[in-house]
Amino acid sequence: MKYVSFTHADGTAGFGRLNGEQIEVLSNQAADLKSAISEGSLGTLSSDETIAIESVTLAPVIPNPGKVFCVGHNYETHRKETGRAPTDYPSIFVRFADSLNAHDHPIIMPKVSTDLDFEGELAVIIGKGGRYISEDDAMSHVAGYACFNDASVRDWQWHSRQFTPGKNFPTTGPFGPYMVSTDEAGDLSEINVTTRLNDEIVQQQPIGDMIFPIATVIAYISSFTPLQPGDVIASGTPGGVGAKRTPPLWMKPGDTISVEIGPMGVLSNTIVAE
């Protein structure tokens, strides 16, 4: 199943099950998508209203996650291009929920920088919370997957050794267009993460090439903080980022950036100047 969060023309929020170009509205059954996941009712909700997807404005798949984690250097191609040493543990940093963005919404290039980079990634949405989750049990804690673009303001990321400033400018975390349930996503290992800048492929690599698989990442994160339903893990980007090209390839106003991941669809955004 595919699920979307959205805003009606009058500003009210909703969510529903996506069926082609129609949304089966589920907002009368639960407060929001995160609540439905938390209640364990998502697969059983029924709808008595169907609306056209073009009649609403999409929101980030989970508009209100409690925690958003990002995994750094989780593909060997990206680790090598950044010059990072191999490590026994995943590199984890966090995004603020208010940095998230939706499909077909503009990414705003902030006026304090022109070093705006792309990072196509698979987002993992937690369905069942827990602490000290084992790797063997980790995948049963996943509700679904979506496309993610961990767009980065590189000079602000590199002001110090901490990534936080460059990873949390408003609108720089596109997330969508929808969540695909685990049963529909199927085997992820051979599915490519493909990023296109103005229709040109700039990143492409199978999910199976991750250094630290999803189960390992979930187990690691849940060892230092409890995971909750609706939490999001952006699982890392392949090599090919703009910052490590010669010359650097920055996104600029007027560009279109898209992330495509098999059944998770295509997440597309344009760049505009602040």
C-alpha positions as CSV (number, residue, x, y, z in Angstrom):
1,M,0.0,0.0,0.0
2,K,1.0,3.6,-0.6
3,Y,0.2,6.3,1.9
4,V,0.3,10.1,1.6
5,S,0.0,13.1,3.9
6,F,-1.5,16.2,2.5
7,T,-3.1,19.6,3.1
8,H,-6.5,20.5,1.7
9,A,-7.1,23.9,0.0
10,D,-8.6,25.2,3.3
11,G,-5.4,24.4,5.1
12,T,-6.6,21.4,7.0
13,A,-4.3,18.4,7.1
14,G,-5.2,14.9,6.1
15,F,-3.7,11.5,5.1
16,G,-4.9,8.6,3.0
17,R,-4.2,5.6,0.9
18,L,-3.0,6.3,-2.6
19,N,-4.7,4.4,-5.4
20,G,-3.4,5.6,-8.8
21,E,-4.3,9.3,-8.9
22,Q,-6.9,9.1,-6.2
23,I,-6.5,9.3,-2.5
24,E,-8.8,7.2,-0.2
25,V,-9.1,9.6,2.7
26,L,-8.4,8.0,6.1
27,S,-8.3,11.2,8.2
28,N,-11.7,10.4,9.8
29,Q,-10.2,7.2,11.2
30,A,-7.0,8.5,12.8
31,A,-5.5,11.9,13.5
32,D,-2.6,11.5,11.1
33,L,-0.4,9.0,9.4
34,K,2.0,8.8,12.4
35,S,-0.9,8.1,14.8
36,A,-2.3,5.4,12.5
37,I,1.1,3.7,12.5
38,S,1.5,4.1,16.2
39,E,-2.0,2.6,16.9
40,G,-1.2,-0.4,14.6
41,S,-4.4,0.3,12.6
42,L,-3.0,1.5,9.3
43,G,-3.7,-1.7,7.4
44,T,-7.3,-1.9,8.6
45,L,-8.5,1.6,8.1
46,S,-11.5,2.1,5.8
47,S,-12.4,5.1,3.7
48,D,-15.8,6.6,2.7
49,E,-14.3,9.5,0.7
50,T,-12.0,9.6,-2.3
51,I,-10.4,12.7,-3.7
52,A,-8.1,13.5,-6.6
53,I,-4.4,13.9,-5.7
54,E,-4.3,17.0,-7.8
55,S,-6.9,18.6,-5.4
56,V,-4.5,18.6,-2.4
57,T,-1.0,19.8,-1.6
58,L,1.3,16.9,-0.6
59,A,3.1,17.2,2.8
60,P,6.2,15.3,3.9
61,V,5.1,11.7,4.3
62,I,5.4,11.9,8.1
63,P,4.9,15.7,8.7
64,N,5.5,15.4,12.5
65,P,8.2,12.8,13.3
66,G,9.5,12.7,16.8
67,K,13.0,12.0,15.6
68,V,14.8,12.2,12.2
69,F,18.1,10.4,12.0
70,C,20.5,10.5,9.0
71,V,23.3,8.0,8.3
72,G,26.5,9.4,7.0
73,H,28.9,7.7,4.6
74,N,26.9,4.5,4.3
75,Y,28.0,3.6,0.8
76,E,31.6,2.7,0.1
77,T,31.6,5.0,-3.0
78,H,30.6,8.0,-0.8
79,R,33.0,7.1,2.0
80,K,35.9,7.0,-0.5
81,E,35.0,10.2,-2.2
82,T,34.9,12.0,1.1
83,G,38.2,10.5,2.3
84,R,36.6,9.2,5.5
85,A,38.4,6.3,7.2
86,P,36.5,3.0,7.5
87,T,34.6,2.6,10.8
88,D,33.0,-0.2,12.8
89,Y,29.9,1.9,13.6
90,P,27.5,3.9,11.5
91,S,27.9,7.7,11.6
92,I,24.6,9.2,12.8
93,F,23.4,12.8,12.8
94,V,20.0,14.4,13.2
95,R,17.6,16.6,11.3
96,F,14.9,18.8,12.8
97,A,11.4,18.0,11.7
98,D,10.8,21.5,10.5
99,S,13.6,21.1,7.9
100,L,11.5,18.5,6.1
101,N,9.9,19.3,2.7
102,A,7.4,17.6,0.4
103,H,7.4,16.3,-3.2
104,D,6.9,19.1,-5.7
105,H,7.7,21.8,-3.2
106,P,10.7,24.1,-3.8
107,I,14.0,23.7,-2.0
108,I,15.1,27.2,-1.0
109,M,18.8,27.9,-1.5
110,P,19.5,30.1,1.5
111,K,20.9,33.6,0.9
112,V,23.9,32.9,3.1
113,S,25.3,30.2,0.7
114,T,25.4,28.9,-2.8
115,D,27.0,25.5,-1.9
116,L,23.7,23.5,-2.0
117,D,24.2,19.8,-2.6
118,F,22.0,16.8,-3.3
119,E,21.9,13.4,-1.5
120,G,19.4,10.9,-2.7
121,E,18.5,8.4,0.0
122,L,16.1,5.7,1.1
123,A,14.0,6.8,4.1
124,V,12.9,4.1,6.6
125,I,9.8,4.8,8.6
126,I,9.6,3.1,12.0
127,G,6.3,1.3,12.6
128,K,6.9,-0.3,16.0
129,G,9.0,1.4,18.6
130,G,11.5,-0.1,20.9
131,R,14.8,0.1,22.8
132,Y,17.8,-2.3,22.3
133,I,16.2,-3.8,19.2
134,S,18.2,-6.7,17.9
135,E,19.3,-6.9,14.3
136,D,17.3,-10.1,13.9
137,D,14.1,-8.4,14.9
138,A,14.8,-4.9,13.4
139,M,13.0,-5.2,10.1
140,S,9.7,-6.1,11.9
141,H,9.9,-2.6,13.4
142,V,9.7,-1.0,9.9
143,A,6.3,0.4,8.7
144,G,7.5,1.4,5.2
145,Y,9.9,3.3,3.0
146,A,10.0,6.5,1.0
147,C,12.4,8.6,-1.0
148,F,14.5,11.3,0.8
149,N,16.8,14.0,-0.3
150,D,19.3,15.0,2.4
151,A,20.0,18.3,0.7
152,S,23.1,19.9,2.3
153,V,24.4,23.4,2.6
154,R,28.0,22.3,2.5
155,D,29.9,25.3,3.7
156,W,27.7,25.5,6.7
157,Q,28.1,21.7,7.2
158,W,31.9,22.2,7.2
159,H,32.1,25.2,9.5
160,S,33.2,22.7,12.2
161,R,33.2,19.0,12.6
162,Q,29.5,19.0,13.4
163,F,27.1,18.6,10.6
164,T,24.0,20.1,12.2
165,P,24.0,23.6,10.7
166,G,24.4,22.5,7.1
167,K,21.8,19.8,7.4
168,N,18.9,21.8,8.9
169,F,18.1,24.8,6.7
170,P,14.4,25.1,6.1
171,T,13.0,23.0,3.1
172,T,16.2,21.0,2.6
173,G,14.8,17.6,3.6
174,P,12.4,16.6,0.8
175,F,10.6,13.4,1.9
176,G,8.0,11.6,-0.3
177,P,6.0,11.5,-2.4
178,Y,4.5,8.6,-0.4
179,M,5.3,5.8,2.0
180,V,5.3,2.3,0.6
181,S,4.4,-0.5,3.0
182,T,7.1,-3.1,3.5
183,D,5.1,-5.9,1.8
184,E,4.8,-3.8,-1.4
185,A,8.4,-2.6,-1.3
186,G,9.6,-6.2,-1.5
187,D,13.3,-7.1,-1.6
188,L,15.3,-3.8,-1.5
189,S,18.8,-5.2,-2.2
190,E,18.7,-4.8,-6.0
191,I,16.7,-1.6,-6.1
192,N,18.7,1.4,-7.1
193,V,18.8,4.8,-5.4
194,T,19.0,7.1,-8.5
195,T,19.4,10.9,-8.3
196,R,18.9,13.1,-11.3
197,L,19.9,16.8,-11.6
198,N,18.0,18.3,-14.5
199,D,17.3,14.8,-15.9
200,E,21.0,13.8,-15.8
201,I,21.9,10.9,-13.5
202,V,24.3,12.0,-10.8
203,Q,24.0,9.2,-8.3
204,Q,23.0,5.5,-8.9
205,Q,23.6,2.5,-6.6
206,P,21.7,-0.5,-5.3
207,I,20.5,-0.3,-1.7
208,G,22.2,-3.6,-1.1
209,D,25.5,-1.9,-1.3
210,M,25.0,-0.1,2.0
211,I,28.0,-0.6,4.4
212,F,25.6,-0.8,7.4
213,P,22.3,-2.4,6.4
214,I,19.0,-1.1,7.7
215,A,18.7,-3.7,10.4
216,T,22.2,-2.8,11.7
217,V,21.3,0.9,11.8
218,I,18.0,0.3,13.6
219,A,19.8,-1.8,16.2
220,Y,22.5,0.8,16.7
221,I,20.2,3.8,17.0
222,S,17.8,2.0,19.4
223,S,20.8,1.2,21.6
224,F,21.3,4.9,22.5
225,T,17.7,6.2,22.2
226,P,14.3,4.6,22.1
227,L,12.7,4.5,18.6
228,Q,9.1,5.5,18.3
229,P,6.4,4.9,15.6
230,G,6.8,7.5,12.9
231,D,10.5,8.1,13.5
232,V,12.4,8.5,10.3
233,I,15.9,7.2,9.3
234,A,17.5,8.5,6.1
235,S,19.8,5.6,5.4
236,G,22.7,7.3,3.6
237,T,23.6,8.4,0.1
238,P,25.7,6.8,-2.7
239,G,28.8,8.4,-4.2
240,G,28.5,11.2,-6.7
241,V,27.6,14.1,-4.5
242,G,28.2,17.5,-6.0
243,A,30.8,18.6,-3.4
244,K,33.2,15.9,-4.4
245,R,33.2,16.6,-8.2
246,T,35.8,18.7,-10.0
247,P,34.6,21.4,-10.3
248,P,31.9,21.1,-7.6
249,L,28.3,20.6,-8.9
250,W,26.0,22.7,-6.8
251,M,22.3,22.9,-7.3
252,K,21.2,26.4,-8.3
253,P,17.9,28.3,-8.7
254,G,15.9,26.9,-11.7
255,D,17.3,23.4,-11.3
256,T,15.2,20.3,-10.8
257,I,16.4,17.5,-8.5
258,S,14.7,14.1,-8.3
259,V,15.3,10.9,-6.3
260,E,13.9,7.7,-7.7
261,I,13.8,4.4,-5.8
262,G,11.8,1.6,-7.5
263,P,8.4,1.2,-5.9
264,M,9.0,4.3,-3.7
265,G,8.5,6.4,-6.8
266,V,10.0,9.7,-7.7
267,L,10.6,12.6,-5.3
268,S,11.1,15.8,-7.3
269,N,11.8,19.4,-6.3
270,T,12.9,22.6,-7.9
271,I,15.5,25.0,-6.5
272,V,14.6,28.6,-5.8
273,A,16.6,31.4,-4.2
274,E,15.6,32.7,-0.8
